[in-house]
Amino acid sequence: MGVLNKRIAVLAGDGIGPEVCQEAVRVLKAVSEKFGHEFTFDRQPMGACAIEATGDPLPDQTLEACYLADAILLGAIGDPKYDNNPAAKVRPEQGLLKLRKSLGLYANIRPVTAYEVLLPYSPLKDARIAGADMLFFRELTGGIYFGEKGRIADSAYDHCTYSRFEIARIAHLAFKAAQNRRGKLTLVDKANVLETSRLWREVVQEISPSYPDVAVDYLFVDNAAMQLILNPKQFDVILTENMFGDILSDEASVIAGSLGLLPSASVGETAALFEPIHGSYPQAKGKNIANPIAMILSAAMMLEHFGLQQEADLVRRSVQVALDKKIVTQDLTPPTLAYSTEQVGAFIAYCVLGGAVEGLHKKNMEVGMSTVI
């Protein structure tokens, strides 16, 4: 792959979003410096900060910037002001749903990996999770989140609807991913109760013969939730609908030891968005303690999307060096041994640039690592 020129919309969002986004951009600048690529960063408001500024969680200007971009980096959205007010008519999450729908981001892809060095930080036993490595494909623009909803007197309803087309397009992506991994796909549904789940199962069974090198199994969602804890190593690619995927991928996040380690991609026919799976963590806002690794790994997924596999692999290796050397934030080590958000991001960028990491001490970080880029 030659030198690329890419325009990236950066929606830093709320809470810790701006802090972790800053470190992902720092690492991407290191990549561009090392490999000669040209990345243009277009920063736009979204979420609670956009509501405060414009009254709209996804202003037209922000959406237009996303249409013009080659990819989108999203930090995090959400604010307690809206979470704690069920009567609020305008919410940050409405902007995210609108963005997904407007850009046709129908597939959410979440890798979950148990890093060996971090096994002690998972609430599950080491022997149970060591070697776990799975990839979630969650349908993102259909189902109960987007169905007709409302209230009649003292009753409320949320309709769940799926079409054969919506299921097939993400199923093909999941099968192709399984072909490039360990050749196993698990469909998670509730086909013993839900008509939409029965359609999911029908479509996957129709598609399966086109991928003879992929073994397919089927789990009801309640059993899948249990199996994720009992034996997470059994899973390779997990395919599921919107709400089930939302819940199960968050459940699986504990395997990695911290929400701060898990990236994700949301892709459509022409657009792609990359974001960490964690929320806006408002309690940590402005304290320089948030873990930027999930955001940085999301940027690595973006590089992969651009066809820059060598660059993506280098970012992931640099993250692994940081983990191995315990250059991590306080969610992964006692506060007295922890590094700041900025220091972790700077160290990873330093590794990307080819900086020598042997003999690096905390003192070096404190006196200048944050200015390496």
Order of alpha helices (4+ residues) and beta strands (2+ residues): beta-alpha-beta-alpha-alpha-beta-alpha-alpha-beta-alpha-beta-beta-beta-alpha-beta-alpha-beta-alpha-beta-alpha-beta-beta-alpha-alpha-alpha-alpha
